[in-house]
Amino acid sequence: MVAGVFETVIVEVIALTLLVAIVYFVLGYIVYTRLANVRGSCDVHLDNRPDHFTNITGWPERDFSPFFIPTYETVSFPSRQKELQLSAWYAEADPQAPAIIVVDGLGGCKYAQATLVPAGILWHDGFNVLMLDLRNTGDSDPDNGFSSIGNKEYKDVLGAWVWLVEKKGFAPERIGILGNSLGAAAVLFAFQHEARIAAIALNSPFANLPQIIREEMLNNHFPTLLAPAGVMVGRVMSGENLVEHDPVQALLSAGKRPIWVLHGTADTRIAVHHSYDLQVAAQKAGIDATFWFVDGVGHVRVPGVYPEEFRERLGDFFREHLNQSQGKQSD
């Protein structure tokens, strides 16, 4: 009699545990597919081009025509994940000048003003510019339609860097990279994996992957206790470990290579404390990192709000650190 009751309780506990696990997985699936899905995310920008683009996603109103790039070409090349082909626009200002890769954030692409404004500023300042579509966005190949928060996208940044070296003939020390938001994470992880990348600039980066996942969930009104479920579903569905990389450790891999970081204090997408955390880590480790915090400006918008100061600060950074003594590699 007692044994039968005990067996019944065990069965009920197992059934309840399985039910809770299934519900937790389903909720994790909802979180993951809602927050990481970037399919069609850039479609709203597709009428934009480097030679003419408009204010689409709520930046402060201004005349964007000073940032237009009149001549450019559409190019393609493989990601370091070879089966994926990537699309980009390349605008040459001066064959002897350095080249800068510009990478947008979550669901962004080369059509977005967050790419085109800084690219235009850099081009008009004399730099050659490569505007990149990461996987799953713009005209680049789809992977699985979901962002990996930079943990795979860094291979796309490396693919762009290799193309500039091998196809355009730039010496590695003549190539810099600018990343926005999630694009900043992809750039930082690429910097960690490729020691020949000379210098990078990060606009509104995050410092802690588990923390930014929780904050993104709060921004989208999901309880943070579901964060591990979302990460688990990402691993099950796509084999992606969304917390594989550590931005702080990637920063510390810089060695003597320079890093430039920009963050608006009114950023509600990636809170400015992330850049403060990176600053503390850089100072403790003696990393060559320059930080610019801009009061009252929102997420990645500083180039559109203060374009002249952005041009001066970032242009000076890249001119100083991208070896002005030589241009492209000799044949």
C-alpha positions as CSV (number, residue, x, y, z in Angstrom):
1,M,0.0,0.0,0.0
2,V,2.7,2.5,1.1
3,A,4.9,1.4,-1.9
4,G,2.0,2.1,-4.3
5,V,1.5,5.6,-2.9
6,F,5.2,6.3,-3.0
7,E,5.3,5.2,-6.7
8,T,2.3,7.4,-7.5
9,V,4.0,10.4,-5.9
10,I,7.2,9.7,-7.8
11,V,5.3,9.5,-11.1
12,E,3.5,12.7,-10.4
13,V,6.7,14.5,-9.4
14,I,8.4,13.3,-12.7
15,A,5.3,14.4,-14.7
16,L,5.3,17.8,-13.0
17,T,9.0,18.2,-13.6
18,L,8.7,17.4,-17.3
19,L,5.8,19.8,-17.6
20,V,7.7,22.6,-16.0
21,A,10.7,21.8,-18.2
22,I,8.5,21.8,-21.4
23,V,6.9,25.1,-20.4
24,Y,10.3,26.6,-19.6
25,F,11.6,25.5,-23.0
26,V,8.5,26.9,-24.8
27,L,8.9,30.2,-23.1
28,G,12.6,30.2,-23.9
29,Y,11.7,29.5,-27.6
30,I,9.4,32.5,-27.5
31,V,12.1,34.7,-26.1
32,Y,14.8,33.5,-28.5
33,T,12.7,33.7,-31.6
34,R,11.3,37.1,-30.7
35,L,14.6,38.8,-29.7
36,A,17.1,37.1,-32.0
37,N,15.1,37.0,-35.2
38,V,16.7,39.5,-37.7
39,R,14.9,38.3,-40.9
40,G,13.7,41.3,-42.9
41,S,15.0,43.6,-40.1
42,C,16.6,46.0,-42.5
43,D,13.9,46.1,-45.2
44,V,12.7,49.5,-44.0
45,H,16.1,50.9,-45.1
46,L,16.3,49.4,-48.6
47,D,15.7,52.6,-50.5
48,N,18.8,54.1,-49.0
49,R,22.1,54.3,-50.9
50,P,25.4,55.9,-50.1
51,D,24.8,58.6,-52.6
52,H,21.3,59.4,-51.2
53,F,19.7,58.4,-48.0
54,T,17.1,59.7,-45.6
55,N,16.2,59.8,-41.9
56,I,14.2,56.6,-41.4
57,T,14.6,55.4,-37.8
58,G,14.1,58.4,-35.6
59,W,17.5,60.1,-35.6
60,P,17.4,63.9,-34.9
61,E,16.3,65.7,-38.0
62,R,19.1,67.2,-40.1
63,D,20.4,67.5,-43.7
64,F,22.2,64.3,-44.5
65,S,23.5,65.4,-47.9
66,P,26.9,66.4,-46.5
67,F,27.4,62.7,-45.8
68,F,26.5,61.4,-49.2
69,I,29.1,59.3,-51.1
70,P,28.7,59.9,-54.8
71,T,30.7,56.9,-56.1
72,Y,30.8,53.4,-54.8
73,E,30.7,49.8,-55.9
74,T,28.8,46.7,-54.8
75,V,31.2,43.9,-53.8
76,S,30.9,40.4,-52.4
77,F,33.2,38.0,-50.6
78,P,33.1,35.0,-48.3
79,S,32.8,35.2,-44.6
80,R,35.5,33.3,-42.6
81,Q,32.6,30.8,-42.4
82,K,33.3,30.0,-46.0
83,E,29.9,28.8,-47.1
84,L,28.4,32.3,-46.5
85,Q,28.7,35.1,-49.1
86,L,28.6,38.6,-47.8
87,S,27.6,41.8,-49.5
88,A,29.2,45.3,-49.1
89,W,29.6,48.7,-50.6
90,Y,33.1,49.9,-51.2
91,A,33.9,53.6,-51.6
92,E,37.4,54.6,-52.5
93,A,38.5,58.1,-51.5
94,D,42.3,57.8,-52.0
95,P,44.1,54.5,-52.9
96,Q,47.0,55.6,-50.6
97,A,44.7,56.3,-47.6
98,P,43.7,53.7,-44.9
99,A,40.5,51.7,-45.3
100,I,37.8,51.5,-42.7
101,I,35.2,48.7,-42.4
102,V,31.8,50.0,-41.0
103,V,29.5,47.4,-39.3
104,D,26.0,48.1,-38.0
105,G,24.3,46.5,-35.1
106,L,21.4,44.0,-34.4
107,G,19.3,43.8,-37.6
108,G,21.1,46.6,-39.2
109,C,22.8,46.6,-42.5
110,K,24.8,48.7,-45.0
111,Y,21.5,50.4,-46.0
112,A,20.9,51.8,-42.5
113,Q,21.7,55.4,-41.7
114,A,23.7,54.2,-38.7
115,T,26.1,52.8,-41.3
116,L,25.8,55.4,-44.0
117,V,26.3,58.5,-41.8
118,P,29.7,57.5,-40.2
119,A,30.8,55.9,-43.5
120,G,30.1,59.2,-45.3
121,I,31.9,61.2,-42.6
122,L,34.9,59.0,-42.9
123,W,34.9,59.0,-46.7
124,H,34.7,62.8,-46.8
125,D,37.6,62.8,-44.4
126,G,39.7,61.0,-46.9
127,F,39.3,57.3,-45.8
128,N,38.4,54.4,-48.1
129,V,35.3,52.8,-46.6
130,L,33.8,49.3,-46.8
131,M,30.1,49.2,-45.6
132,L,29.3,45.6,-44.6
133,D,26.1,43.5,-44.4
134,L,26.5,40.9,-41.7
135,R,25.0,37.5,-42.3
136,N,21.1,37.3,-42.3
137,T,20.9,41.0,-43.1
138,G,20.8,43.2,-46.2
139,D,22.1,41.4,-49.3
140,S,24.4,38.9,-47.4
141,D,23.5,35.2,-47.3
142,P,21.2,34.0,-44.6
143,D,22.6,31.7,-42.0
144,N,19.6,30.7,-39.9
145,G,17.9,34.1,-39.7
146,F,18.9,34.6,-36.0
147,S,21.5,36.8,-34.6
148,S,24.2,35.2,-32.4
149,I,25.0,38.5,-30.7
150,G,28.4,38.7,-32.4
151,N,29.5,35.2,-31.5
152,K,29.4,34.1,-35.2
153,E,29.1,37.5,-36.9
154,Y,32.8,38.3,-36.0
155,K,33.7,35.8,-38.8
156,D,31.9,38.1,-41.3
157,V,34.0,41.1,-40.1
158,L,37.1,38.9,-40.6
159,G,35.9,38.1,-44.1
160,A,35.6,41.8,-44.9
161,W,39.1,42.4,-43.5
162,V,40.6,39.5,-45.5
163,W,39.0,40.9,-48.7
164,L,40.6,44.3,-48.2
165,V,44.0,42.6,-47.6
166,E,43.8,40.0,-50.4
167,K,41.7,41.7,-53.1
168,K,42.3,45.4,-52.5
169,G,45.9,45.1,-51.5
170,F,45.7,47.0,-48.2
171,A,48.5,46.2,-45.7
172,P,46.9,45.0,-42.4
173,E,48.3,48.0,-40.5
174,R,46.3,50.2,-42.9
175,I,42.8,48.8,-42.0
176,G,40.6,50.0,-39.2
177,I,37.1,48.8,-38.2
178,L,34.2,50.7,-36.7
179,G,31.3,48.8,-35.2
180,N,27.9,49.9,-33.9
181,S,26.2,48.2,-30.9
182,L,26.1,44.5,-31.7
183,G,28.4,45.3,-34.6
184,A,30.8,46.6,-32.0
185,A,30.7,43.2,-30.3
186,A,31.4,41.5,-33.6
187,V,34.3,43.8,-34.3
188,L,35.7,43.3,-30.8
189,F,35.5,39.5,-31.1
190,A,37.2,39.8,-34.5
191,F,39.9,41.9,-32.9
192,Q,40.4,39.1,-30.4
193,H,40.7,36.4,-33.0
194,E,42.9,38.2,-35.5
195,A,46.1,39.8,-34.0
196,R,46.9,41.6,-37.2
197,I,43.8,44.0,-37.0
198,A,45.5,47.3,-36.3
199,A,42.9,49.5,-34.6
200,I,39.1,49.4,-33.9
201,A,36.4,51.9,-32.9
202,L,33.3,50.8,-30.9
203,N,30.1,52.9,-30.9
204,S,27.7,51.9,-28.0
205,P,29.3,48.5,-27.2
206,F,28.2,46.2,-24.4
207,A,30.6,44.7,-21.8
208,N,28.8,41.6,-20.5
209,L,26.8,39.2,-22.7
210,P,24.5,37.6,-20.0
211,Q,23.8,41.1,-18.7
212,I,22.9,42.6,-22.0
213,I,20.6,39.7,-22.7
214,R,18.8,40.3,-19.4
215,E,18.6,44.0,-20.2
216,E,17.3,43.4,-23.7
217,M,14.6,41.1,-22.2
218,L,13.6,43.9,-19.8
219,N,13.4,46.3,-22.6
220,N,11.0,43.9,-24.4
221,H,9.0,43.2,-21.2
222,F,10.2,39.6,-20.7
223,P,11.1,38.4,-17.2
224,T,14.8,38.0,-16.8
225,L,14.5,34.5,-15.2
226,L,13.8,33.3,-18.8
227,A,17.2,34.4,-20.0
228,P,18.9,31.0,-19.5
229,A,16.0,29.4,-21.3
230,G,16.5,31.7,-24.3
231,V,20.2,30.9,-24.3
232,M,19.5,27.2,-24.1
233,V,17.0,27.3,-27.0
234,G,19.6,29.2,-29.1
235,R,22.0,26.4,-28.5
236,V,19.4,23.7,-29.3
237,M,17.9,25.3,-32.4
238,S,21.1,26.7,-34.1
239,G,24.1,25.3,-32.2
240,E,25.0,28.8,-31.1
241,N,26.4,29.6,-27.7
242,L,25.1,33.2,-27.2
243,V,27.5,33.7,-24.3
244,E,30.5,32.1,-25.8
245,H,32.6,35.3,-25.9
246,D,33.4,37.7,-23.1
247,P,33.7,41.4,-24.4
248,V,36.0,42.3,-21.5
249,Q,38.4,39.4,-22.3
250,A,38.3,40.4,-25.9
251,L,39.2,43.9,-24.9
252,L,42.1,42.6,-22.8
253,S,43.4,40.7,-25.9
254,A,44.3,44.0,-27.5
255,G,47.8,44.1,-26.2
256,K,49.4,47.3,-27.5
257,R,46.8,47.7,-30.2
258,P,44.6,50.8,-29.8
259,I,40.8,50.9,-29.2
260,W,38.5,53.9,-29.4
261,V,35.1,53.8,-27.7
262,L,32.1,56.1,-28.0
263,H,28.8,56.1,-26.0
264,G,25.9,58.4,-25.5
265,T,24.8,58.8,-21.9
266,A,21.1,58.8,-22.9
267,D,21.4,55.4,-24.6
268,T,18.4,53.3,-23.6
269,R,19.2,50.3,-25.8
270,I,22.7,49.6,-24.5
271,A,23.1,51.5,-21.2
272,V,26.3,53.6,-20.9
273,H,27.4,51.6,-17.9
274,H,28.7,49.0,-20.3
275,S,31.3,51.4,-21.7
276,Y,32.1,52.5,-18.2
277,D,32.8,48.9,-17.3
278,L,35.1,48.5,-20.4
279,Q,36.9,51.7,-19.4
280,V,37.6,50.4,-15.9
281,A,38.9,47.1,-17.3
282,A,41.1,48.9,-19.9
283,Q,42.6,51.2,-17.3
284,K,43.4,48.3,-14.9
285,A,45.1,46.3,-17.7
286,G,46.9,49.3,-19.2
287,I,45.1,48.9,-22.6
288,D,45.5,51.7,-25.1
289,A,41.9,52.7,-25.1
290,T,40.3,56.1,-25.7
291,F,36.7,56.8,-24.4
292,W,34.4,59.6,-25.4
293,F,31.1,59.9,-23.5
294,V,28.5,62.3,-25.0
295,D,25.9,63.7,-22.7
296,G,22.2,63.4,-23.7
297,V,22.6,61.5,-26.9
298,G,20.9,58.1,-27.6
299,H,21.9,54.8,-29.1
300,V,24.7,55.1,-31.8
301,R,23.4,58.6,-32.8
302,V,26.4,60.7,-31.9
303,P,27.7,60.8,-35.6
304,G,24.4,62.4,-36.6
305,V,24.2,64.8,-33.7
306,Y,27.9,65.9,-33.6
307,P,29.3,65.0,-37.0
308,E,32.2,67.5,-37.0
309,E,33.5,66.4,-33.6
310,F,32.9,62.8,-34.5
311,R,34.9,63.3,-37.7
312,E,37.7,65.1,-35.9
313,R,38.0,62.6,-33.0
314,L,37.6,59.4,-35.0
315,G,39.6,60.6,-38.0
316,D,42.5,61.7,-35.8
317,F,42.4,58.3,-34.1
318,F,42.6,56.3,-37.3
319,R,45.2,58.6,-38.9
320,E,47.4,58.3,-35.8
321,H,47.2,54.5,-35.6
322,L,46.9,53.2,-39.2
323,N,50.5,53.8,-40.2
324,Q,50.4,56.8,-42.5
325,S,53.9,56.0,-43.9
326,Q,52.6,53.5,-46.5
327,G,49.5,52.9,-48.6
328,K,48.5,49.6,-50.2
329,Q,50.8,46.7,-50.3
330,S,53.2,46.5,-53.3
331,D,52.4,43.9,-55.9
